[in-house]
């Protein structure tokens, strides 16, 4: 039996122990449930060792793609300001000329221009020499550039079909090299000869990404550049080649449609520019037929010749300005 003086102290001690036990049990249960919840959540979120490997692989592939794109962008910037040499331009124009042949063509064009200015237009020998020099420098250059531009246009028109052949072949299970060989055999020029050059480079042991990069250098158009980027990314970082080339084919065809729409929308402006540019020549011819004495002053007097020269210069500036306004680059 406890004494009456110790009973309140004993009750207070039991109450303190009870409250402390309840508090400890509640805190321990909460901490245990929180730790268990965390462990259960971690187990539920873990999909096994393959998931971690897949996440690591995706991150590595993304970094590889970024590195490849950065390297390709640096290469494009380094080559952007470099103009192609004369030999490169003649090869891009599908001309088998050497530099000696080109210079011989310049001499022939210079002599023909001199004789035309001297005999047909009746120009004195000194100005005729200027015409001959200008003809020798400009005519072969314009001829090479014209052939080069036409070849690039033919390539742009045929290249989407070649990309579609690669997409269908890869989906059917054919290797990329066999698809390239089909294009090099059955495609139209100039796509056929360029893909044959890719196969020749690969036969000599060059990797396909480097062979396609040289192909983009031989044909410096946007479509070939896109194709080289896709092949380089696929060969260095993997991925679905058929899907990437399918997207490329779709982009190229959409660009072609956009080019047709731009040509249709700018046809009115081009017709107006043609009328405005030909109007002075037409008016001069009509005045010569109706009143030759009135118009021949421009050809027989010094002031008239100066007026004609100034008018031709300003007319040339106007034609170049109109051409710049109606040509769209996209």
C-alpha positions as CSV (number, residue, x, y, z in Angstrom):
1,X,0.0,0.0,0.0
2,X,1.3,3.4,-0.9
3,X,1.1,6.2,1.4
4,X,-1.4,8.9,0.6
5,X,1.4,11.4,-0.1
6,X,3.0,9.2,-2.9
7,X,-0.3,8.5,-4.7
8,X,-0.4,11.8,-6.7
9,X,3.3,11.4,-7.6
10,X,2.8,7.8,-8.8
11,X,-0.3,8.9,-10.9
12,X,1.7,11.8,-12.5
13,X,4.6,9.4,-13.3
14,X,2.2,6.9,-15.0
15,X,0.5,9.7,-16.9
16,X,3.9,11.0,-18.2
17,X,5.0,7.5,-19.2
18,X,1.7,6.8,-21.0
19,X,1.9,10.1,-22.9
20,X,5.5,9.5,-23.9
21,X,4.8,6.0,-25.0
22,X,1.9,7.2,-27.1
23,X,3.9,9.9,-28.7
24,X,6.9,7.6,-29.4
25,X,4.6,5.0,-30.9
26,X,2.9,7.5,-33.1
27,X,6.2,9.0,-34.3
28,X,7.7,5.6,-34.9
29,X,4.7,4.4,-36.8
30,X,4.8,7.6,-39.0
31,X,8.5,7.2,-39.7
32,X,8.0,3.6,-40.5
33,X,5.2,4.2,-42.9
34,X,7.1,7.0,-44.6
35,X,10.1,4.9,-45.1
36,X,8.0,2.0,-46.3
37,X,6.1,4.3,-48.7
38,X,9.4,5.6,-50.1
39,X,10.7,2.1,-50.6
40,X,7.5,0.9,-52.1
41,X,7.4,3.9,-54.5
42,X,11.0,3.3,-55.5
43,X,10.2,-0.4,-56.2
44,X,7.1,0.6,-58.2
45,X,9.1,3.1,-60.2
46,X,11.9,0.8,-61.0
47,X,11.4,-1.1,-64.2
48,X,14.4,-3.3,-64.0
49,X,18.0,-3.0,-65.3
50,X,16.9,-2.6,-69.0
51,X,15.0,0.6,-68.2
52,X,18.2,2.2,-66.7
53,X,20.2,1.0,-69.7
54,X,17.6,2.4,-72.1
55,X,17.6,5.8,-70.3
56,X,21.4,5.9,-70.5
57,X,21.4,4.9,-74.1
58,X,18.8,7.6,-75.0
59,X,20.9,10.2,-73.2
60,X,24.1,9.0,-75.0
61,X,22.3,9.0,-78.4
62,X,21.0,12.5,-77.8
63,X,24.5,13.8,-76.9
64,X,25.9,12.0,-80.0
65,X,23.3,13.7,-82.2
66,X,24.0,17.1,-80.7
67,X,27.8,16.6,-81.2
68,X,27.3,15.5,-84.8
69,X,25.0,18.4,-85.7
70,X,27.5,20.8,-84.1
71,X,30.4,19.4,-86.1
72,X,28.4,19.5,-89.3
73,X,27.3,23.1,-88.6
74,X,31.0,24.1,-88.1
75,X,32.0,22.4,-91.3
76,X,29.2,24.3,-93.2
77,X,30.3,27.6,-91.7
78,X,33.9,26.9,-92.7
79,X,32.9,26.2,-96.3
80,X,30.3,28.9,-96.7
81,X,32.6,31.7,-97.6
82,X,34.8,29.6,-99.9
83,X,34.0,30.0,-103.6
84,X,34.3,27.0,-105.8
85,X,37.3,26.9,-108.1
86,X,37.1,26.9,-111.9
87,X,37.8,23.1,-112.0
88,X,35.0,22.5,-109.5
89,X,32.5,24.6,-111.3
90,X,33.2,22.9,-114.6
91,X,32.8,19.5,-113.0
92,X,29.5,20.6,-111.4
93,X,28.4,21.8,-114.9
94,X,29.2,18.3,-116.2
95,X,31.9,19.6,-118.5
96,X,35.0,17.6,-119.2
97,X,37.1,20.7,-120.0
98,X,40.5,21.3,-118.6
99,X,41.7,24.8,-117.7
100,X,43.6,24.9,-121.0
101,X,40.4,24.2,-122.9
102,X,38.6,26.9,-120.9
103,X,41.2,29.5,-121.7
104,X,41.1,28.6,-125.3
105,X,37.4,29.1,-125.3
106,X,38.0,32.5,-123.7
107,X,40.4,33.5,-126.5
108,X,37.9,32.3,-129.2
109,X,35.0,34.3,-127.5
110,X,37.3,37.3,-127.3
111,X,38.2,37.2,-131.0
112,X,34.5,36.6,-132.1
113,X,33.3,39.5,-129.9
114,X,36.1,41.8,-131.4
115,X,35.1,40.9,-134.9
116,X,31.4,41.4,-134.3
117,X,31.9,44.8,-132.8
118,X,34.3,45.8,-135.5
119,X,32.5,44.6,-138.6
120,X,28.8,44.4,-137.7
121,X,28.4,47.4,-135.3
122,X,31.1,49.5,-137.0
123,X,32.9,50.3,-133.8
124,X,36.4,51.7,-134.0
125,X,39.3,49.3,-133.1
126,X,39.9,50.6,-129.6
127,X,36.3,50.2,-128.3
128,X,36.1,46.9,-130.2
129,X,39.1,45.7,-128.2
130,X,37.1,46.5,-125.1
131,X,34.1,44.5,-126.4
132,X,36.5,41.6,-127.2
133,X,38.0,41.6,-123.7
134,X,34.5,41.7,-122.1
135,X,33.3,38.9,-124.4
136,X,36.3,36.7,-123.7
137,X,35.8,37.1,-119.9
138,X,32.1,36.9,-119.7
139,X,30.8,34.5,-122.3
140,X,32.6,31.3,-121.2
141,X,31.9,32.2,-117.5
142,X,28.2,32.6,-118.3
143,X,28.1,29.4,-120.3
144,X,29.6,27.4,-117.4
145,X,27.3,29.0,-114.8
146,X,24.2,28.4,-117.0
147,X,25.0,24.7,-117.4
148,X,25.8,24.4,-113.7
149,X,22.5,26.0,-112.7
150,X,20.4,23.8,-115.1
151,X,22.1,20.7,-113.8
152,X,21.3,21.6,-110.2
153,X,17.7,22.2,-111.2
154,X,17.5,18.8,-112.9
155,X,19.0,17.2,-109.8
156,X,16.4,18.9,-107.5
157,X,13.6,17.6,-109.7
158,X,14.8,13.9,-109.6
159,X,16.4,13.6,-106.2
160,X,13.1,13.0,-104.2
161,X,12.4,10.0,-106.3
162,X,15.8,8.6,-105.4
163,X,15.2,9.1,-101.7
164,X,11.9,7.3,-102.0
165,X,13.7,4.3,-103.6
166,X,16.0,4.2,-100.6
167,X,13.1,4.4,-98.1
168,X,11.2,1.5,-99.9
169,X,14.3,-0.6,-100.1
170,X,15.3,-0.2,-96.4
171,X,11.7,-1.0,-95.4
172,X,11.8,-4.1,-97.5
173,X,15.0,-5.2,-95.8
174,X,17.6,-4.3,-98.4
175,X,21.0,-2.8,-97.4
176,X,21.6,0.8,-98.1
177,X,24.4,0.0,-100.5
178,X,22.0,-2.1,-102.6
179,X,19.5,0.8,-102.7
180,X,22.3,3.2,-103.8
181,X,23.3,0.7,-106.5
182,X,19.7,0.6,-107.8
183,X,19.6,4.4,-108.1
184,X,23.0,4.4,-109.8
185,X,21.7,2.0,-112.4
186,X,18.1,3.2,-113.0
187,X,17.8,6.8,-112.0
188,X,17.9,9.8,-114.4
189,X,20.8,12.1,-114.9
190,X,22.5,13.8,-113.0
191,X,21.3,11.7,-110.0
192,X,22.6,8.5,-111.6
193,X,26.1,9.7,-112.1
194,X,26.4,11.2,-108.6
195,X,25.2,8.1,-106.9
196,X,27.6,6.1,-109.0
197,X,30.4,8.3,-107.6
198,X,29.2,7.5,-104.1
199,X,29.4,3.8,-104.8
200,X,32.9,4.3,-106.3
201,X,34.1,6.1,-103.2
202,X,32.7,3.4,-100.9
203,X,34.2,0.7,-103.1
204,X,37.6,2.3,-102.4
205,X,37.0,1.9,-98.7
206,X,35.5,5.2,-97.7
207,X,32.8,5.1,-95.1
208,X,29.3,5.9,-96.3
209,X,28.9,9.1,-94.3
210,X,32.1,10.5,-95.8
211,X,31.2,9.4,-99.3
212,X,27.8,11.2,-98.9
213,X,29.5,14.3,-97.5
214,X,31.7,14.4,-100.7
215,X,28.5,14.0,-102.7
216,X,27.1,17.1,-101.0
217,X,30.2,19.0,-101.9
218,X,29.9,18.0,-105.5
219,X,26.3,19.1,-105.6
220,X,26.0,22.1,-103.3
221,X,22.2,22.3,-103.1
222,X,20.0,22.1,-100.0
223,X,18.6,18.6,-100.9
224,X,22.0,17.0,-101.1
225,X,23.1,18.8,-97.9
226,X,20.0,17.5,-96.0
227,X,20.7,13.9,-97.3
228,X,24.3,14.1,-96.1
229,X,23.2,15.2,-92.6
230,X,20.6,12.4,-92.3
231,X,23.1,9.7,-93.4
232,X,25.8,11.2,-91.0
233,X,23.4,11.2,-88.1
234,X,22.2,7.7,-88.7
235,X,25.7,6.2,-89.2
236,X,27.1,7.9,-86.0
237,X,24.1,7.7,-83.6
238,X,21.8,5.0,-85.0
239,X,18.0,5.3,-85.5
240,X,15.4,4.5,-88.1
241,X,16.9,5.4,-91.5
242,X,13.7,4.8,-93.3
243,X,11.7,7.1,-91.1
244,X,14.4,9.9,-91.3
245,X,14.6,9.6,-95.1
246,X,10.8,9.5,-95.4
247,X,10.6,12.8,-93.5
248,X,13.4,14.1,-95.8
249,X,11.5,13.1,-98.9
250,X,8.3,14.7,-97.6
251,X,10.2,17.9,-96.9
252,X,11.8,18.0,-100.4
253,X,8.4,17.5,-102.1
254,X,6.9,20.3,-99.9
255,X,9.7,22.6,-100.9
256,X,9.0,21.8,-104.5
257,X,5.3,22.6,-104.1
258,X,6.3,25.8,-102.3
259,X,8.6,26.7,-105.2
260,X,5.7,26.2,-107.7
261,X,3.3,28.3,-105.6
262,X,5.9,31.1,-105.5
263,X,6.5,31.0,-109.2
264,X,2.7,31.2,-109.8
265,X,2.3,34.1,-107.4
266,X,5.3,36.0,-108.9
267,X,4.4,35.4,-112.5
268,X,2.3,38.6,-112.7
269,X,5.3,40.6,-111.3
270,X,7.6,39.0,-113.8
271,X,5.3,39.8,-116.7
272,X,5.1,43.4,-115.5
273,X,8.9,43.6,-115.2
274,X,9.3,42.2,-118.7
275,X,6.9,44.7,-120.2
276,X,8.6,47.6,-118.3
277,X,12.1,46.4,-119.3
278,X,11.2,46.0,-123.0
279,X,9.2,49.2,-123.4
280,X,12.2,51.6,-124.1
281,X,13.6,49.2,-126.7
282,X,10.2,48.8,-128.4
283,X,9.6,52.6,-128.4
284,X,13.0,53.2,-129.9
285,X,12.4,50.7,-132.7
286,X,8.9,52.2,-133.4
287,X,10.4,55.7,-133.5
288,X,13.1,54.5,-135.9
289,X,10.5,53.1,-138.2
290,X,8.2,56.1,-138.1
291,X,10.7,59.0,-137.8
292,X,14.2,57.8,-138.5
293,X,15.6,61.4,-138.8
294,X,14.3,62.1,-135.3
295,X,15.9,59.1,-133.6
296,X,19.2,58.8,-135.5
297,X,20.5,61.8,-133.6
298,X,21.1,59.5,-130.7
299,X,23.4,57.3,-132.8
300,X,25.2,60.0,-134.8
301,X,26.0,62.8,-132.3
302,X,28.3,62.6,-129.3
303,X,25.6,63.9,-126.9
304,X,23.2,61.3,-128.3
305,X,25.7,58.5,-127.6
306,X,26.3,59.7,-124.1
307,X,22.5,59.8,-123.5
308,X,22.2,56.2,-124.8
309,X,25.1,55.1,-122.6
310,X,23.5,56.7,-119.5
311,X,20.1,55.3,-120.3
312,X,21.5,51.8,-120.8
313,X,23.3,52.0,-117.4
314,X,20.2,53.2,-115.6
315,X,18.1,50.7,-117.4
316,X,20.5,47.9,-116.3
317,X,20.2,49.1,-112.7
318,X,16.4,49.0,-113.0
319,X,16.4,45.5,-114.5
320,X,18.7,44.2,-111.8
321,X,16.5,45.8,-109.1
322,X,13.3,44.3,-110.5
323,X,15.0,40.9,-110.8
324,X,16.0,41.2,-107.1
325,X,12.5,42.0,-106.1
326,X,10.8,39.2,-107.9
327,X,13.2,36.4,-107.0
328,X,12.4,34.6,-103.7
329,X,14.8,32.5,-101.8
330,X,13.4,30.0,-99.3
